[in-house]
């Protein structure tokens, strides 16, 4: 017997943060779902931390709430625990593309 119920993953907090941004934008889950062209239950699952989602889903969600995605990487090997510098592809220390 196959369980069709989505499995809960360890939530990184991204879903709760997205829900907060949606609420600040004054939008309901139903309205975000309508703008994304998906069922409202899928928005609930995303915000509740069910399942992993693709970057394309995150992009569609943020577009629906009037936000944009900005991803930063931290090179922890070259920073101390107190200092976290965002990765800059234009810095001299950045690896060259292959």
HELIX and SHEET records of a PDB file:
HELIX    1   1 UNK A   14  UNK A   24  1                                  11    
HELIX    2   2 UNK A   29  UNK A   36  1                                   8    
HELIX    3   3 UNK A   40  UNK A   48  1                                   9    
HELIX    4   4 UNK A   55  UNK A   65  1                                  11    
HELIX    5   5 UNK A   76  UNK A   78  5                                   3    
END                                                                             
